[in-house]
Amino acid sequence: MTRSTFTGIACGAAAGALWGLSLLAPELIGPFAPLQLASVRFVTYGVIALLLLAPKLKTLLPHLGTAEWWGLLGLSLMGNIIYYSLLSTAVQLCGVAMPSLIVGFIPVTVTLVGALRHDSTLHVRQLVPSMLLSAGGIVCIAWQNFHNASPQHQGGLWVQLAGLLMAACALLSWTGFVVKNANWLRRLDHITHNDWNLLTGLVTGALALLMLPLAFLLPQHLPATGWAHFLMVACGMGLLASVVANAFWNSMTRLLPLTMVGQMILFETLFSLFYGFLWEQRFPRPLEACAIVLAISGVISCVRAHGPAKHG
């Protein structure tokens, strides 16, 4: 394993550890709605991005044309606003496990897209073992989830289906974000990966400002208590799961090929499961433990497929 590959994997793991908190956050905010959490989180992301970008905006703006701003708008929607709103709603409808398993398919979808690109150095068949291992882990979690649903999330069939649909749409949204973001980072050699992250945060924050009236003015009954706790969780997500995690992710994206980038998302699934076990104060069940082993094996298989001998 080369130093850049090792560094890229470490950055992917760090991003996953922080993003894993995002799936637990909806469980921590009690009566507050997912849209309220998402809007405050992303406004925080935008404010921090503005503060960090302020000293260098004059030098960055000449490098940003209409195409770049439209690109930032699309990334902000796909990777932040739409994705997290859908995911948070899915978590509140049916718990952490279901969204974790659906979003867990992102490594398969992104890896497949990366392998089918004209500039890929690997054939799809070389990545089949990795994708099968990842999919096997997801199936294990799915089976466990449907047979051991938490009492607080045992809604009716339509509630479970709604959660499934929300999580599936989040999967499509984030797959689009990963692919488009990787394309932009490879194209923009005059903008650092962290500046691109902060520019994305700037646009995300502006969009989130438009969400605030919808999130806090339209509901007829707002919670009377728990505001300090809610703001701490939401702002913490803005700092850790947006500013810091996205910086790690962009750094990783520039170091690894897209076919390997997809597998790094498994770290989010693994950490979200780990946090879920801590939250529920239990050890993994046999199928969950099997899923973790399969997911880690999928990452190792993907790294081995990208070894020097595998390139042709």
C-alpha positions as CSV (number, residue, x, y, z in Angstrom):
1,M,0.0,0.0,0.0
2,T,1.5,3.4,-1.0
3,R,1.6,6.3,1.4
4,S,-1.1,8.2,-0.6
5,T,-3.4,5.2,-0.5
6,F,-2.9,4.8,3.3
7,T,-3.4,8.5,3.9
8,G,-6.6,8.4,1.7
9,I,-8.0,5.4,3.6
10,A,-7.2,7.2,6.9
11,C,-9.0,10.3,5.8
12,G,-12.0,8.2,4.6
13,A,-12.1,6.5,8.0
14,A,-12.0,9.9,9.8
15,A,-14.8,11.2,7.7
16,G,-16.9,8.1,8.3
17,A,-16.4,8.3,12.1
18,L,-17.8,11.9,12.1
19,W,-20.5,11.2,9.6
20,G,-21.6,8.2,11.6
21,L,-22.7,10.7,14.3
22,S,-25.2,12.1,11.8
23,L,-27.3,8.9,11.9
24,L,-27.5,9.1,15.7
25,A,-28.3,12.8,15.9
26,P,-32.0,12.5,15.0
27,E,-32.3,10.1,18.0
28,L,-30.8,12.7,20.3
29,I,-33.0,15.7,19.5
30,G,-36.2,14.3,20.9
31,P,-39.3,16.2,19.8
32,F,-37.5,18.4,17.2
33,A,-38.1,17.6,13.5
34,P,-35.4,16.4,11.1
35,L,-35.9,19.5,9.0
36,Q,-35.1,21.7,12.0
37,L,-32.0,19.7,12.7
38,A,-30.8,19.9,9.1
39,S,-31.5,23.6,8.7
40,V,-29.6,24.6,11.9
41,R,-26.7,22.1,11.1
42,F,-26.2,23.6,7.6
43,V,-26.6,27.2,8.6
44,T,-23.8,26.5,11.1
45,Y,-21.8,24.9,8.2
46,G,-22.3,28.0,6.1
47,V,-21.4,30.5,8.9
48,I,-18.1,28.6,9.8
49,A,-17.3,28.3,6.1
50,L,-17.8,32.1,5.6
51,L,-15.6,32.9,8.6
52,L,-12.8,30.6,7.3
53,L,-13.1,31.8,3.7
54,A,-13.4,35.5,4.4
55,P,-9.6,36.2,4.2
56,K,-9.2,34.6,0.8
57,L,-12.5,35.2,-1.0
58,K,-10.9,38.0,-3.2
59,T,-8.4,35.5,-4.6
60,L,-10.9,32.7,-5.0
61,L,-13.8,34.5,-6.7
62,P,-11.9,35.1,-10.0
63,H,-11.6,31.3,-10.4
64,L,-15.3,30.7,-10.0
65,G,-17.5,31.1,-13.1
66,T,-21.1,30.3,-13.7
67,A,-20.4,26.5,-14.2
68,E,-18.6,26.3,-10.8
69,W,-21.4,28.1,-8.9
70,W,-24.0,25.8,-10.5
71,G,-21.8,22.8,-9.6
72,L,-21.6,24.0,-6.0
73,L,-25.4,24.4,-5.9
74,G,-25.9,20.9,-7.1
75,L,-23.4,19.5,-4.7
76,S,-25.0,21.4,-1.8
77,L,-28.4,20.0,-2.6
78,M,-27.4,16.4,-3.3
79,G,-24.8,16.0,-0.6
80,N,-26.3,18.1,2.2
81,I,-29.8,19.5,2.1
82,I,-31.7,16.8,0.2
83,Y,-29.6,13.9,1.5
84,Y,-29.6,14.7,5.2
85,S,-33.3,15.8,5.3
86,L,-34.3,12.4,3.7
87,L,-31.9,10.5,5.9
88,S,-33.0,12.2,9.2
89,T,-36.7,11.5,8.3
90,A,-35.9,7.9,7.6
91,V,-34.1,7.5,11.0
92,Q,-37.1,9.0,12.9
93,L,-39.5,6.8,11.0
94,C,-37.8,3.5,11.4
95,G,-34.7,3.8,13.5
96,V,-30.9,3.8,12.8
97,A,-30.5,0.3,11.3
98,M,-32.7,0.7,8.3
99,P,-31.2,3.9,6.9
100,S,-27.7,2.5,7.7
101,L,-28.3,-0.5,5.6
102,I,-29.8,1.4,2.6
103,V,-27.1,4.1,2.7
104,G,-24.7,1.1,3.0
105,F,-25.3,0.4,-0.7
106,I,-23.5,3.6,-1.6
107,P,-20.1,1.8,-1.8
108,V,-21.6,-0.6,-4.4
109,T,-23.3,2.1,-6.5
110,V,-20.3,4.4,-6.5
111,T,-17.8,1.6,-7.1
112,L,-19.9,0.4,-10.0
113,V,-20.1,3.9,-11.5
114,G,-16.4,4.3,-11.1
115,A,-15.6,1.0,-12.8
116,L,-17.8,1.8,-15.7
117,R,-16.1,5.2,-16.4
118,H,-13.9,5.4,-19.4
119,D,-10.8,6.4,-17.3
120,S,-11.1,3.5,-14.9
121,T,-7.9,1.4,-14.6
122,L,-10.0,-1.6,-13.4
123,H,-12.5,-3.8,-15.0
124,V,-15.9,-4.3,-13.2
125,R,-15.1,-8.0,-12.7
126,Q,-12.0,-7.1,-10.6
127,L,-14.3,-5.3,-8.2
128,V,-17.1,-7.9,-8.0
129,P,-15.7,-9.6,-4.9
130,S,-15.5,-6.3,-3.1
131,M,-19.0,-5.3,-4.1
132,L,-20.4,-8.7,-3.2
133,L,-18.8,-8.6,0.3
134,S,-20.3,-5.1,0.8
135,A,-23.7,-6.2,-0.4
136,G,-23.5,-9.3,1.8
137,G,-22.9,-7.1,4.9
138,I,-25.9,-4.9,4.0
139,V,-28.1,-8.0,3.5
140,C,-27.1,-9.2,7.0
141,I,-28.1,-5.9,8.6
142,A,-31.4,-5.8,6.6
143,W,-32.3,-9.3,7.8
144,Q,-31.5,-8.4,11.4
145,N,-33.4,-5.1,11.2
146,F,-36.7,-6.5,9.9
147,H,-36.7,-9.2,12.6
148,N,-35.6,-7.2,15.5
149,A,-37.1,-3.7,15.1
150,S,-36.9,-1.4,18.1
151,P,-40.3,-1.0,19.9
152,Q,-40.2,2.8,19.5
153,H,-40.0,2.4,15.7
154,Q,-42.4,-0.5,15.1
155,G,-44.8,1.6,13.0
156,G,-47.2,0.2,10.5
157,L,-46.3,-1.2,7.1
158,W,-46.7,2.2,5.4
159,V,-44.4,3.9,8.0
160,Q,-41.7,1.3,7.3
161,L,-42.2,1.7,3.5
162,A,-42.0,5.5,3.8
163,G,-38.7,5.1,5.7
164,L,-37.4,2.7,3.1
165,L,-38.3,5.1,0.3
166,M,-36.7,8.1,2.1
167,A,-33.5,6.1,2.6
168,A,-33.4,4.9,-1.0
169,C,-33.8,8.5,-2.3
170,A,-31.0,9.5,0.1
171,L,-28.9,6.7,-1.5
172,L,-29.4,8.1,-5.0
173,S,-28.8,11.6,-3.9
174,W,-25.5,10.9,-2.2
175,T,-24.3,8.6,-5.0
176,G,-24.7,11.6,-7.4
177,F,-22.9,13.8,-4.9
178,V,-19.9,11.5,-4.6
179,V,-19.4,11.1,-8.4
180,K,-20.0,14.8,-9.2
181,N,-17.8,16.0,-6.3
182,A,-14.9,13.7,-7.5
183,N,-15.2,15.1,-11.0
184,W,-15.0,18.7,-9.8
185,L,-12.0,18.0,-7.5
186,R,-10.1,16.4,-10.4
187,R,-10.9,19.4,-12.6
188,L,-10.1,22.2,-10.2
189,D,-6.4,22.3,-9.8
190,H,-6.4,26.0,-8.8
191,I,-8.7,25.4,-5.8
192,T,-7.7,23.3,-2.8
193,H,-9.9,20.5,-1.7
194,N,-10.6,22.3,1.6
195,D,-11.5,25.5,-0.1
196,W,-13.9,23.6,-2.3
197,N,-15.4,22.1,0.8
198,L,-15.9,25.5,2.4
199,L,-17.4,26.9,-0.9
200,T,-19.8,24.1,-0.8
201,G,-20.6,25.0,2.8
202,L,-21.1,28.6,1.9
203,V,-23.8,27.7,-0.7
204,T,-25.3,25.0,1.6
205,G,-25.6,27.7,4.4
206,A,-27.4,30.1,2.0
207,L,-29.8,27.3,1.0
208,A,-30.3,26.4,4.7
209,L,-31.3,30.0,5.5
210,L,-34.2,29.5,3.1
211,M,-35.2,26.3,5.1
212,L,-35.4,28.1,8.5
213,P,-38.9,29.6,8.0
214,L,-40.2,26.3,6.7
215,A,-38.6,24.5,9.6
216,F,-39.5,26.8,12.5
217,L,-42.4,29.1,11.4
218,L,-44.8,26.7,9.8
219,P,-45.1,24.0,12.6
220,Q,-48.0,24.9,14.8
221,H,-46.4,23.6,18.0
222,L,-42.7,24.0,18.7
223,P,-41.1,22.2,21.6
224,A,-41.2,24.3,24.8
225,T,-38.0,22.9,26.3
226,G,-34.8,21.3,25.2
227,W,-33.6,24.1,22.9
228,A,-30.1,24.3,24.4
229,H,-29.6,20.6,23.9
230,F,-31.0,20.8,20.4
231,L,-28.7,23.7,19.4
232,M,-25.7,21.9,20.8
233,V,-26.4,18.8,18.8
234,A,-27.3,20.7,15.6
235,C,-24.3,23.1,15.7
236,G,-22.0,20.2,16.7
237,M,-23.1,18.4,13.6
238,G,-22.5,21.5,11.5
239,L,-18.9,21.7,12.8
240,L,-17.9,18.0,13.1
241,A,-20.0,16.2,10.5
242,S,-20.0,19.0,7.8
243,V,-16.9,21.2,8.1
244,V,-14.4,18.7,9.4
245,A,-15.8,15.5,8.0
246,N,-16.2,17.0,4.5
247,A,-12.6,18.3,4.6
248,F,-11.4,14.7,5.3
249,W,-13.6,13.4,2.5
250,N,-12.4,15.8,-0.1
251,S,-8.8,15.1,0.9
252,M,-9.4,11.4,0.4
253,T,-11.2,11.9,-2.9
254,R,-8.1,13.6,-4.4
255,L,-5.9,10.8,-3.2
256,L,-7.9,7.7,-4.2
257,P,-9.6,6.5,-7.5
258,L,-13.4,6.7,-7.7
259,T,-13.5,2.9,-7.6
260,M,-11.9,3.0,-4.2
261,V,-13.7,6.1,-3.0
262,G,-17.0,4.3,-2.9
263,Q,-15.7,1.7,-0.5
264,M,-14.6,4.4,2.0
265,I,-18.3,5.2,2.7
266,L,-18.5,1.8,4.5
267,F,-16.7,3.5,7.4
268,E,-19.8,5.7,7.9
269,T,-22.0,2.6,8.1
270,L,-19.6,0.8,10.5
271,F,-19.3,3.8,12.8
272,S,-23.1,4.5,12.7
273,L,-23.7,0.9,13.7
274,F,-21.1,1.2,16.5
275,Y,-22.7,4.4,17.8
276,G,-26.1,2.7,17.6
277,F,-24.9,-0.2,19.7
278,L,-23.6,2.3,22.3
279,W,-26.9,4.2,22.2
280,E,-28.9,1.0,22.7
281,Q,-26.3,-0.3,25.3
282,R,-25.8,-3.7,23.7
283,F,-23.3,-5.8,21.8
284,P,-23.8,-6.6,18.1
285,R,-26.1,-9.5,17.3
286,P,-24.6,-12.4,15.3
287,L,-25.8,-11.1,11.9
288,E,-24.6,-7.6,12.7
289,A,-21.2,-8.9,13.7
290,C,-21.2,-10.9,10.4
291,A,-22.1,-7.7,8.5
292,I,-19.2,-5.8,10.1
293,V,-16.8,-8.5,9.1
294,L,-18.1,-8.6,5.6
295,A,-17.9,-4.8,5.3
296,I,-14.3,-4.7,6.4
297,S,-13.5,-7.6,4.1
298,G,-15.0,-5.6,1.2
299,V,-12.7,-2.7,1.9
300,I,-9.7,-4.9,2.1
301,S,-10.7,-6.7,-1.1
302,C,-11.1,-3.3,-2.9
303,V,-7.6,-2.2,-1.7
304,R,-6.1,-5.4,-3.0
305,A,-7.8,-5.0,-6.3
306,H,-6.1,-1.7,-6.7
307,G,-2.6,-3.1,-6.0
308,P,0.1,-2.5,-8.6
309,A,-0.2,-6.0,-10.0
310,K,-3.9,-5.4,-10.7
311,H,-3.5,-2.4,-13.0
312,G,-3.2,-3.0,-16.6
